[in-house]
């Protein structure tokens, strides 16, 4: 485990920069990749597609684990590539962790963008000193999610969002500061305590989301998280979206169940942040940030040196649909 490693911000992009599209996990149809590439080209960037991005493995992976790892290393090692978009999640990114040299993340720092199963790669990058973007992937970029696309583009070019989230009945008020870390609960929980997780001497603001799990599974995973993660360092929590959940326990919502896990902690909690499978407003994984939760709203602010400006994302801008 890397102790106290400083987390660096990859260089912001400029018009004409080259960006890669790769598939570290499940396969995506070539048509979706090409459509996403066209949209990214409209952002003023030059998309290039990884050699195995459209390879279909018998188990729905985008090629073998070695092929997927080689695509990611190609994108990191090519100095002309300035950012890496993942095509989709699903499952399989964990296969790549021990196939990618840890130095690969820092040798040519660049933005890695994805969410869901890509949680494991984003956390590995943060553990090795590199921020990433927990945001829309290629198959969502071409799906017309205009606001997440716009915010992601702005982040890449150096303009950061400040999120203003409407109040939620399950929220807990307060102020917190720390490194933003987390992601998909199923993907994130097993990483805690490994060499692919943020060093243990840094305060964090934890965010989690989940899709297509039972309440039993979410309950078990969060218990695992409480056992493995020193919650003394958790200064605030953001609960994202919980989509297509099977309610096999007697709770009215996932948030109600998870809040019960936190009875011993006096920290702010923001519920209902639109990050997850349905709408993935981008978060900057590994960034220092502050979280302010009141009865009326929650405000998440990123504190990254070198950003051009910060702009406010309000509810009336269709933050929540």
N, C-alpha and C positions, 0 to 999 in steps of 0.2 A: 504494500500500500504506500502511495506517495504522500509524504507528510508535508502539509503546508504549501503545496505547489501553487504558485500564482496562476490564475486562470486568465489567459490572454484573449483579447478580442481579435478575430481575424480581420484583415484589412477590408474596409468597405469597398464596394465595387464602383466602377465607372463605366460609362457607355462603351460598348464594344468589347467588354470583357467576355472571356470564354467560360461557360459553365457546363458541367457534365451531368448527364442523367444515367443513373445506375439502378440496378435491382438487387439489393442485398438479401431480399427475402422471397416473397412470392412473385410469380410471373405476372406481367401485364401485357395485354395485347399491343402489338406494334402500332395500331391505329391510335390508341390512347397516348402512347409515347410521342408519336409524331404531332398530334394535336397539341400536347403540352409544350413541345419544343417550339411550335409556331407562336404560342402565347408568350413564351419566354423571349422569343426573338422580338416580339412586339414591345417588350420591356427595354429594348436596346442592347440585348445581350446575344452572345453567339452560343447556342446549345450544341453540344456534341454528345453522342450516344455511346455508352460503353459497349465493348465487343459482345458481351453475353447478356445484355439487358433484355433481349427478347427471346433468349433461349428458354425452352419449356422442358423442365425435368419431369420425370414420371410422377413425382410427388407434388407437382404444381410449383416447385421452386424455379427461380430463374437461373437454371443451370446447377451444377454441383456446388458444394460449399467452396471448393478450391477456385472454381470459375468465378463465383460471386465475390470471393475475397480478392481475387486478382483484379477484377474490375474496380473495386473500391481503392485498392492500392495504386492502380493506374491513375485514377482520378486525383488521389492525394499527391502522388509523386510527380505528376506533370505540372511544372511550374507555370505553364500558360493557363491552366484551369484555376479559376478564382472562387468557385463555389460548386457544391455537389448536391443535386436534387435526387432524392430517392424516389423510385417510381411508385412503390406502395409498401405496406407492411405485411400483415398476416402472421407469418411465423418464419423463422430461419436465420434471423440476424445473429442470434446467439452462437450459431455455428462458426461465425467469422471471427469471434473475439480472439481466440488463441492463434488464428491464422494471420493476424495483422500485427506486425511489430509495433510496439507502443510508441516508438520514436516516429512512426509514420504520421501520427496526428500533429506533431509539432514541427516536423522538418520543413513543410511548406504549408503554413497555417491558412485555412480557408473554411468558409461556412459550409457546414453539413446541415441539410434540411430534410426533415421527415418527422413522423410521429408514430404512435402505436408501437409496433414491434421494433421500430427504429430506435426506441428508447434505449436499448442496450448499447447501440453504437454512439448515441449522443452522450450517454453517461461515461462510456469509455473515453471519449474525447475530452470531456470535462475533467475526468480523473487525471488526464495527461496534459491539462493546462490549456484547453481550447474550448471556447464557447461554441454553441451551435444553436440552431433554430428549430424549436418544436412546432412545426407548421405544416401547411398543406403539401402533399406529394403530387407527383405528376398526374395520377389518375383523378385527383381532386382539382388540380389546376385547370384541367381541360373540362371539368364538370360544371364550371360557371360560378364557383363560389367567389364572387367579386370582392367582397370585403377582405377575407383572408389573403387573397392574391395581392390586393393593393397594399396591405400592411406588410406582407412579406417582401414585396418589391421595395417598399420604402426603407425597411430595415436594412436590406442588402446595400442600398445606396446611402445609408448613414442617417436616416431620420427615424427616431424611435417613437413608438406609441406610448401613451399613458392611458391605461384602461380605467374607465369608470363603470363599475358594475352595479346595477340596481340592488337594493337590499333584499335579503332572503330571510325567511322566518328562522332558519337554522344557523344564521350567522352568529359569530361571537365577536364583539367589538374589541378594538385595540390597535396598537401600532407595532410593527415588526420590521426588522432589517436583517438581511442575510443573502446568501447565494441561492438563486432559484434553481431547484433541482427536483427531479422526479420523472413523471410520465405515466405510461400505461402501467397499472398496478401489477398485472401478471408478469410483465417484462421487467419492471423495476425491482420488485421485492427480492428476487433471487440474487441481485447484484450487490445488495447492501452487505458490507463487510468484506467484499472481495477487492482485488487490486484494480477493478474497473469502477470503483465508486469514489466519490469525493473524499478527500482526506478528513480524518475525524476531528481536526482541530478548527473547523470552520462552521460558523452558524449558518443555518439554512432556512429558506422558506420552501416548504415541500408542496408540490402539486401532484395530484393523481387523477386519473380518469380510467374508465373501463367500458368494455363492450362485450355483449353476448356471454355473460357469466351469470351464475346463480348467486343469490345472496349468501348462500353457504360458502361458496368459493371466495367471494369478496371478503367475508368475515374471516375466513382462514388466512387469506393473504395479508389482511391488515394486522391480524395477530402476529403473523410472521414478521411483518415490518416492525411492530412494536418490540419484538424480541431481539431483532438484529440491529436496529438503528437506535442510537443513543438519542432519545427524544429531548434530552436536555439541550441539544443543539438546535432543535426544531423551534424556531421563534414564531412561525406562522404557518398556516395550512390553507391551500386552495384546492377545493374539490371541483373538478371539471364535470363534464357530462358523463352520465352512466346510461348507455344506450342498449336497448334490447336485453334488459336484465330479467331473469326469471325469479319471481318473488316466491321463494320456497321457505322463507322465515316470516315471522309475524311482525313486520315493520312496514310503515306506510311509505317509506322511501329509503334509498341507499344512504342519503345524508343523515337521516334519523338514526340509522344503525351505526354509522361511523362516528357521529357525534358522541354516541354512548361510549365509544372506545377512548374518548378524550376527556372523561370526567375529571381526571386528576391533573389536567394541564390548564394553566391560565394563559392561553395564547389566542390571538385573533384567528378566526376561521372565516373564510369566504366560500360560500356555496353557490353553485350555479354558474361558474365561469364557463363560457362557451369554448372549451377546448376539449377535443376528443374526436370521435368518429363522425358525428353529424356536421359539426361546424368547428373547424380548428383554427381559431384566431391564434396567430403565432406568438409563442413565448420564447424568450432568449435564455436557453438553458446555460447555466453556469454564470449568469450575469449577476452582479450585485444589484439588489433592488430593495424597495420598501413597500410594505403593505399596510394600508390604513382602512380599517373596517368600522363603520358606524351603522346605526339602524337603517339609515337611508341609502347607503351605498358602500362599496369597497373600491379603493383606488390602488392600482398597482403601477409603480413607477420604476423604470430601469435607470440605473446610475452608471453609465458607461462613458468614460472619457473619450473625447474625439468624435462623438456624435455631432451631427450638424445642428439638430434641434429635436425637440420633443413636441408631439402634437397629441391632442386629447381625442380619445375615441369615446363617444357618448352613446347612450342607449338609443337616442333618436336617429343615430346613424346605422340602425338595424344591427346593433351589436348582438341583440338577442331576438330570435325570431320565434 
